[in-house]
Amino acid sequence: MATRDELYAKFGITAEAAQLFEVELGSLLLCARAIEQGWRFNADSDKARKLLRDIDRSTLGRLLGSLKKCVGLDDGLADRFASALQTRNRLFHRFYESHNFEIQTDEGRDAMMADLETMHVELFNAWQVASGMTATATAFLLELRSNRA
């Protein structure tokens, strides 16, 4: 039986996975735009700074939309990221509301923990996929840069 403290800790761990996913999509978008704009050869710090500011101000949904415009995501991956977006929004905007008074009972807290675990797995896995894509894009940029030298 989960305690309130355990429930709150699991919420925090799940929120961390959501934020890591969001940061990774921003990093991937920055890499994609760097490739698209040719910044590997001619850096444009003003445009890069503006893009980074736009990324930082964007919602996860907007980031995902921007990413789809410049990175070819197959339907399965696009669906996976869209599902993670929905999960993130449910976590931050509706989790406690949807569970209503379940926090008051042992069984209710256990159900909430199970829901959080499912969300954590989805968000963590989406972050891992995005992280792999960012690592590949970064390696590509570095290779292009070193081949130019």
C-alpha positions in Angstrom: 0.0 0.0 0.0 1.4 3.3 -1.1 1.8 6.2 1.2 1.1 9.8 0.2 4.9 10.5 0.3 5.5 7.5 -2.0 2.8 8.8 -4.3 4.2 12.3 -4.4 7.7 10.9 -5.0 6.4 8.8 -8.0 4.6 11.9 -9.4 7.9 13.8 -9.2 9.9 11.0 -10.9 7.2 10.9 -13.6 7.3 14.7 -14.0 11.1 14.4 -14.4 10.7 12.0 -17.3 8.2 14.4 -18.9 10.6 17.3 -18.6 13.5 15.3 -19.9 11.4 14.3 -23.0 10.6 17.9 -23.5 14.2 19.1 -23.3 15.3 16.3 -25.6 12.8 17.3 -28.3 14.1 20.9 -28.0 17.6 19.7 -28.4 16.7 17.6 -31.4 14.9 20.5 -33.0 18.0 22.7 -32.4 20.2 20.1 -34.1 17.8 19.6 -37.0 17.7 23.4 -37.6 21.5 23.6 -37.4 21.7 21.0 -40.1 19.0 22.6 -42.2 20.5 26.1 -41.9 24.1 25.0 -42.5 25.4 26.2 -39.2 28.0 23.5 -39.2 29.9 25.5 -41.7 28.8 29.1 -41.0 27.6 29.6 -37.5 24.9 32.2 -37.0 24.8 32.9 -33.3 22.0 35.4 -33.6 19.7 33.0 -35.3 20.7 30.2 -33.0 20.1 32.3 -30.0 16.6 33.3 -31.3 15.8 29.7 -32.1 16.9 28.6 -28.6 14.7 31.3 -27.1 11.8 30.2 -29.2 12.4 26.6 -28.1 12.5 27.6 -24.4 9.2 29.4 -24.8 7.4 26.6 -26.6 5.0 24.2 -25.2 5.7 20.5 -25.8 2.9 20.4 -28.4 4.4 23.3 -30.3 7.9 21.7 -30.1 6.5 18.5 -31.5 4.7 20.3 -34.3 7.9 22.2 -35.2 9.9 19.0 -35.1 7.5 17.2 -37.5 8.0 20.0 -40.0 11.8 19.6 -40.2 12.5 16.0 -39.2 10.9 13.0 -41.0 9.1 11.1 -38.3 7.4 7.9 -39.5 3.8 7.4 -38.4 4.8 5.0 -35.6 7.2 7.5 -34.1 5.0 10.5 -34.6 2.1 8.5 -32.9 4.5 7.5 -30.0 5.5 11.1 -29.4 1.9 12.4 -29.7 0.9 9.8 -27.1 3.7 10.9 -24.8 2.5 14.5 -25.2 -1.1 13.5 -24.2 0.3 11.6 -21.2 2.4 14.6 -20.2 -0.7 16.8 -20.4 -2.8 14.4 -18.4 -0.1 14.1 -15.8 0.3 17.9 -15.3 -3.3 19.0 -15.9 -5.6 16.2 -14.9 -3.9 13.5 -12.8 -5.2 14.5 -9.4 -8.5 15.7 -10.7 -9.1 12.4 -12.5 -8.3 10.4 -9.4 -10.5 12.6 -7.3 -10.6 11.3 -3.7 -8.6 8.1 -4.4 -5.7 9.5 -2.4 -7.8 9.1 0.7 -7.6 5.3 0.7 -4.9 2.6 0.4 -6.5 1.1 -2.6 -6.9 4.4 -4.2 -3.3 5.4 -3.7 -2.3 2.0 -5.2 -4.4 2.7 -8.3 -2.8 6.1 -8.6 0.7 4.6 -8.3 -0.1 2.1 -11.0 -1.3 4.9 -13.2 1.8 6.9 -12.5 4.0 3.9 -13.3 2.3 3.4 -16.7 2.8 7.1 -17.5 6.4 7.0 -16.3 7.2 4.1 -18.6 5.7 5.8 -21.6 7.4 9.2 -20.9 10.7 7.6 -20.0 10.7 5.5 -23.2 9.8 8.5 -25.4 12.6 10.4 -23.8 15.0 7.6 -24.5 14.0 7.4 -28.2 14.3 11.2 -28.6 17.7 11.1 -26.8 19.0 8.5 -29.3 17.8 10.7 -32.1 19.6 13.7 -30.7 22.8 11.8 -30.1 22.7 10.6 -33.8 22.0 14.2 -35.0 24.8 15.6 -32.8 27.3 12.9 -34.0 26.3 13.7 -37.6 26.9 17.5 -37.1 30.3 16.8 -35.4 31.3 14.5 -38.2 30.4 17.0 -40.9 32.3 19.7 -39.1 35.4 17.6 -38.7 35.3 16.5 -42.4 35.2 20.2 -43.4 38.4 21.0 -41.5 
